[in-house]
Structures are given as C-alpha cells and as structure tokens.
Amino acid sequence: MSGQGSTSSNRITDDELNALIFKLQALLPQLNHGRHGRVSAAKVLNEVCSYIRRLRNEVDDLSERLSQRLDSLDLSAFDAEIVTNLLQH
C-alpha cells in the first residue's frame, strides 16, 4: 500500500492552493478590483489561462514575423547558423 501513501503526500493542501491562487492573482493586477482585492479561484485560474494563451499567440506571431524577415535576408549558411544560435540563447 505504499502507493497510497505516496499519493497522499503528493496532494496539494488547501493552504498551498490558496497561496498559489494568491500569488497568481498578484501577477494579474486587473483582478484586484474585487472586494478586499480577492476574487474567486476559478476567476484567477481562468484569467491566468487566458493570459497564457495570449502570450502563446504573441510568441507564435513574433516567431512567424521573425521567420519571414530572416527568409527575406540574403544570409549565407554560416550567417544563418550564427543567427539561429543567438536566438536560442
């Protein structure tokens, strides 16, 4: 039954969950309009997910624009490798 013991030790406590929600809420100041600066956990998580989706879309857009610009440049294979290495760091 050691599997059950490890499962319960991996569970997040209510205090840990509340602390996480509080930290996430602090990262999204637009959520601090509620009474005493508190909003529901569901709203915080929904806003965090929306924010992550927006960031992913922005990264995808920037990546596409960068690819288009790099494609329009006359780069040698060596130059292209240097640019690629710089962008990976």
C-alpha positions in Angstrom: 0.0 0.0 0.0 3.0 2.3 -0.4 1.3 3.7 -3.5 -1.5 5.2 -1.4 1.0 6.9 1.0 2.9 8.5 -1.9 -0.4 9.7 -3.5 -1.5 11.5 -0.3 1.9 13.1 0.1 1.7 14.5 -3.4 -1.6 16.1 -2.8 -1.8 19.9 -2.6 -3.2 21.2 0.7 -5.8 23.9 0.8 -3.2 26.3 2.3 -0.8 25.6 -0.6 -3.6 26.0 -3.1 -4.7 29.3 -1.5 -1.1 30.6 -1.5 -0.8 29.7 -5.2 -4.1 31.4 -6.1 -3.0 34.5 -4.1 0.4 34.6 -6.0 -1.3 34.2 -9.3 -3.7 36.9 -8.5 -0.9 39.3 -7.6 0.6 38.7 -11.1 -2.6 39.8 -12.7 -3.4 43.3 -11.3 -6.6 43.6 -13.3 -8.1 41.0 -10.9 -7.6 43.2 -7.9 -10.9 45.1 -8.3 -12.9 42.8 -6.1 -13.8 43.3 -2.5 -10.6 43.5 -0.4 -8.7 42.6 -3.6 -9.9 39.0 -3.5 -11.7 37.2 -6.4 -12.7 33.6 -6.8 -10.0 30.9 -7.5 -11.9 30.0 -10.7 -11.7 33.5 -12.0 -8.0 33.8 -11.2 -7.3 30.5 -12.9 -9.4 31.5 -15.9 -7.6 34.8 -16.2 -4.2 33.0 -15.9 -5.1 30.6 -18.7 -6.3 33.4 -20.9 -3.1 35.3 -20.3 -1.0 32.3 -21.2 -3.0 31.8 -24.4 -2.4 35.4 -25.3 1.3 35.1 -24.6 1.5 31.9 -26.7 -0.3 33.7 -29.6 2.0 36.6 -29.3 5.1 34.3 -29.4 3.7 32.5 -32.4 3.1 35.8 -34.2 6.6 37.1 -33.4 8.1 33.8 -34.4 6.3 33.9 -37.8 7.4 37.6 -38.3 11.0 36.7 -37.5 11.0 33.8 -39.9 9.6 36.0 -42.6 12.3 38.6 -42.1 15.1 36.0 -41.9 13.8 34.5 -45.1 13.9 37.9 -46.8 17.6 38.4 -45.9 20.4 37.2 -48.0 22.2 35.1 -45.4 24.9 32.5 -46.0 24.5 29.2 -44.3 27.2 30.4 -41.8 25.3 33.6 -41.1 22.0 31.7 -40.7 23.7 29.4 -38.2 25.0 32.3 -36.1 21.6 34.0 -36.1 19.9 30.7 -35.1 22.5 30.2 -32.2 21.9 33.7 -31.0 18.2 33.3 -30.9 18.4 30.0 -29.0 20.1 31.7 -26.0 
